[in-house]
C-alpha cells in the first residue's frame, strides 16, 4: 500500500477566475468604505461579537438543494445600522472565513468574500436609502419607518441580491447549474429574508429608540434561536421524506441486486437534465423522486425479472400514491406508463436516464452513452430537447451515467 497522499482535485480555471473576481470586487468595496474613516464603536462591536458566537455555533440549515438558511444575515443587517458598512463587512468576512465544517480552502475564501460583500453592500444600501446614522434620535412611527424601516428593507433586498448573484455564479461555473434555476431556488428563501429584516428592525429599535443598548442583542437571541428551530424542523421533515424514499429503494435493491445504485444514478442524471431544460425546482424534485421510484414495481411481483418498464412505473405510482408529498412524482410515473407518444417531458427524462444507466452500467453493451441517446431519439422514446438535455447532463457527470471513468 502506498503512503502517498492522494492528489487534491484541481480547481477549474473558471472557478478560480470567478472567486478572484469576487475577492477583487469585495476588496474594492472595502477600499471605498475605508475612505470614509468611520470606525465601529468598541461597545457596539463587542456586543455584536458576543451575539455572533452562538449564531456561528448554530450554523446554517439546508432547506433544499443548495439553498441554506443562516441567522448570520440578521446580524449583518443589524450591523449595517449599528457598525456601519465597514463593521458589517468585517463581521461578514469573519463569518465566511470561519464557516463550520470541513471545506476546501477556495470554498472558504469564497464564503469570506460572500459574507464581506453582503455586509458591505447592506451597509452602503442602508445609507444610500437615507438610513439614519443616529437611530437613537428617532421617535415616532413616521421617522422610524422612513429613516430606519425602509432603508433597512433596502439593505435586506441588496444583501439577498448579492447572495443570489454570487451563489448562482459559483454554482454555474463549478457545477454547471443554470443561472435561471439557481435564481429560482434562491427566491424560495425570499420570505425568510423578510423575517431577517423584521428581526433586525426589532434589534435596532430595542438598541436605540427603546434605550436598551447593547443588551438588546441578548433579548433578540431567543427569537433568533426560535426562528432557527423552525427552519431545522422543516429541514428535518424534508430529510425524513428523503429517508423514506431511500428505504423503499433499499428494499428494491435487496430484491433485485442487479439494480443496486441504479435508482440514485438515474435520479441524478434525470434531475441534472431537467435543470438544463430550465424546469423549476418543484418540477426537478418531482423528476428526481420519480426516477428514484421508477423500478419500485418489482416489489409487487414475486419474480425477480418483474413486469415490463411501463407496468413497473404504474405499479410504483400505486404503491406510493397515498403519500401527498409524492403527488408530483406519481404524475410522472403515470405518464411513464403511457404509450411512447403520450409521455410528458419529465417522463421522457426518467425513461431516457434509466435506459442510459442500464446500457452503461446495469447491463453494459458496446455503445457509448451518446450513441444510446441517439438511438432513443431515433426510436421516438425522447424528444429532441430531451436528447440534448441528456447529452449535456452526461457531459456534466463525472464518468458518464454510472459515474465510472
N, C-alpha and C positions, 0 to 999 in steps of 0.2 A: 504493500500500500504506500502510495506517495504521501509525503508530508507537506507537499507544496500546497499553499493556499489557492483556492480557485480564483481565477482572474475575475475582477469585477466586470459587470455588464457595462459596455461602453455607452456613454451618454450620446444620443443622436445630436448631430450638429444643429438641427432645428430647435431642439430643447435648449441647448447651450445659448443659442442666439436669443431665444425668447426670454430666458431668465436674465441674460446680460442686459437686454433692453429694459426689463422690469427694474433691475437694480439701478441702472443709469437714470431712469425716469424718477425713481424714488430718491436717489441722491440729489437730483436737480431740485426736487421739491424741498428737501431739507435745506439746500442752499438758499432757496427763496425765503423760507421762514426764519432762517438764521440771520438774515439781513435785518429783520425786524427788531431783533435784540431782546424780545420778551422771553423771560425765563420763568418756569413754573415756581410758585412759592413752595418752600420746604414742607410746611404743614399739609398743604393740599397734596403734594407729591407723596408724602408719607402715607396719607390716608388711602390714596389710590393703590399704592403698593401693598398696603395691608389687605385691601379688598381683592387685589389681584391674586394673592396666594391661594385662597380657597377656590376662586374661579379657575385658576390654572390647574389645581388639583382635580376639580370636577372634570375638566377636559371637555371634549366635544362628543356629540351623539350623532351617529349616522342615521339619517332618516330614510333615504333611498338612494341607491346608486352612488354617485359621487357627491351628493348633497349632504352636508353635515350642519348641525346646529351647535353653536357655541355662544355662551353668555359673554364672551370677550367683547362682542360688538356693543353690548350695553355699556361696558366700561369705556370703550373707545368713544362712544357718543358723549358720555358724561365728561370724559377727559377733554373733548373738543371745546367744552364750555369752561371747565374749571382750570385746566392746564394749558389751554391754547393749542394751536396746531403742532408746535414743537413737542410739547409734553405728550400729546396724543400719539404723535408719530413715534416717539421713543418707546412709549408703552406698547404700541403695536409691534414695533421691531423686537422688543424683548419677548413678547408672547410668541411671535413667529419663530424666532431662533430657538426658543426653549420648548417647542411643541413636544408633548409627551409621546413616548413610543419611539421605537427604532425606525429610522428612515435614512435614505442616502443623504449625503452632505448637500447635494444640489437641491434636493427637496426642502431641506431646512433653510437654505439660502432663499429659495423662492418664497417659503412661508414668511420669512423675515421681511422680504420686500413687500409681500401682500399685506401683512399686518401694518407695516410702517406707512404704506401708501393709503390704506384705509383710514388710519388715524390722521395723517396729514391732510388728505382731501376732505375728510369730515370737518376738521377744524377750519380749513380755508373756506369751505362752503358755508359753515355757520357764520363766519364773519362777513362773507360776501352777501349773505341774505339779510344782513342787518342785525345779527345777533349781538346782544349786549355783552360787553366785557366786564360789566359791573352788575351782575344779576341780583346782588343784594339790594340794589336800589329799586328793583321792580316791585310794584304793588298794584293790585287791581287786575281784573281779568284781561282788560284790553292790552296793557303793557306786557303781561305775561305771554299773551298769545302772539303779539306782533314782534316782540324783541327776544322771546325765548322759544315759544312753541313752534312757530312757523320756521324760524331759522334752524331749529333742531330737526324738524322734519326734512328740511333741505339737506342737512348733513347726513341724515339717515338714508335718504334716497341716493345721495352721492356715494356713500360707503357701499351700499348694495350694488350700485353700478360698477364700482371699482372691483368688488369681489367677483361680480358676474363676468366682466371682461377678462380679468386675469385668469380666473379659473377655467373659463371656456377656452381661452387661448392655450393654456398649458395642456388641457385635455386634448385639444385639437392636434398640437404638434407632437405630443407624447404617445397618444393612443389612437389618434385619427377620429375621435368623436366629432361629428358635425357640429358646427357652432350653433346652428338653429336648435338642435336637440338639446345641447348643453344649456342654452339660454332658457329653454322651456323647463328643464329640470330645475334650474336655479330660481325661476319665477314661482315654483311651487312653494318656496320658502318666503314669498312675499309677505304673507300675514305674520310670519314670525318676526320680520323686520319691523312691522308695525308695533308688535309687542315690545321689541327692543326700544323703540322710540318712546313708548309710554313709560317704561321703567326708567329710562334715562331722564325723562322730564320730571318724574317724581323725585329722582335722586337730586336733581338741581334745585327743585322747589324746596325740598326739605333742607338742603345745604344752605341756601342763601335767603330767599324771602321768609321762610319759616324760622330761620336763625338757629337751626340745629347744628350747623357747622359740619366738620369732618365726620362727626359721629353718625351723620345721616347715611354714610356708607355702610355702617353696621345695620341700620334699620332696613336698608334696601336689600341686604343679603338674604333675608328669609324669603321674600317673593322671588328673588333670583333663583334660589335653590328649588323653590316650589315649581317655578316655570320649567327649570331643567328636569325635574322629576316627571313632569307631564310629558316632555319630549322623550324621556327614557322609556316611559310606559308605552308610548306609541311605537317606538323602535323595537321594544321587546315583543309587542304584538306582531309586528311585521316579521321579526325573526322567528317567532313561533309558527307562523304560517309557512315560512320557507322550510322550517324543520319538518313540518308535516308532509310537505312535498318530498323532502329527502327520504322520509320513512317509506313513503309509497314506492319511490324509485328503488330504494334498498330492497323492498320485498320483491319487486320485479326482477332485480338483478340476481337475487337468490334463486329464483325460479328459472331464469334464463341466464346463466353465467356468461354466455357469449355477448350479452348486451351490457356487460359491466363498463360503466363510463360513457356508454353511447348517449344516454339522455342528456347528460351535462354538456357533452361536446356539441350535440345538436342544438341545445338551448343557447350556448354561447355564440355559435355561428349564425343561427337564425336571428338572434337579438342584434348582433352586430350588423347584419344585412338590413334589418328593419331600421336601425339607426341611420344607416346610409341613405335609406329611402326618405328620411325626414319624418318618419312616423313619430307621434307624440309619446311621451313617457308611459302613459297608461297603455297604449297600443303595444309598445315594445315589451312591457311587462306581461301582457296577455300572450304575446308571441313566445316569450321565454318560457312561461309556465305551460303553455300548450305543448311546446317542444319537450319539456321535461316529462310530460304525461302521455305523449302520443302513442307509446307502446304499452300503456298500462292495461290494455285489453287482454294481454296474455294472462292476467290474474283471474280472468273469468273462465278460463279453459284449462282442462286437465292436461292437454297435450302441450309438450314443450314447444312445438312448432307454432301453435296458436293459429288464429284466424289471419285472413289477409289484411293488408295495411289499412284499407278503408274501414273494415269492420273493427279493427283494433282501436281506431280513433273513436268510432261511435261507442264502443263498449267503455272506453276511457271516460267519455263525456257522461255516460250513465253512472259510472262508479263515483264520480266526484261532483255530479250535478247538484247535490244538496248543499254544497259549500258556496256561500254567497260571494266570497272573495275570488272564487274561480269562475264566476259567471262569464267574464270575457274570454277566458281561456277555453271554456266549454263551447262557446260560439265558434272559435277557431277549429276546435276538434270536430264539431258537427260539419263545418264546411269542408274539412279534410275528408270526411266520409262521402261527400257528394261526388258525382261523376267529374272527370278531369276538367271539362269546360266550365263547370259551375263553381269552382273553388275560388275563395277570396284570395287577395294578395297575401294576407297573413298565413293562410293555409298553405299556399304555394311555397312560402319561405320555410315553413316547418317541413313540408314534404321534400323540398329540394335539399335542405340541410341534412335531413335523415338519409336520403339517397347518397349524398356525398360521403357521409361518415361510414355508411355501410360498404361502399365501394372502395374506400381508402383504408379503413381500419377493421371493421367487423368481419367483412368477407372481401378482402382486398383482391382487386383484379389488376390487369396491366394498364389500365387507363390512368391518365393524370387527372387531377381534380378539375382542371379547366376543361378537359375533354368530357368529363362526366356532366358538367353543367351544360355544355353544348348539346350533348345527347338529350338531356332533359328538355331543353328548349325545342329541339327538333321533334321530340315526341309530344310536344304540346303540354307538358307537365308544368312548365313555368313560363311566365310571360317574359318579354324582352327586358323589362325593367327589373324583374326579379332575378333574371340571369345576370344582369350587370351588377346588381347588389351582392349576389352570392360570390361572383368573381372578385369584387372589391373586398368582401369580408374575408375571403381566403387569403388574399394578399396581406391583410392586416392581422392574420392569425399565425403565430409562430409555428412553422412546420406544417401548415395546412390544417384541414379539418380535425385531424386527430391530434394535433399538437406534437407531431413527431418530425424530426429533421429529415 
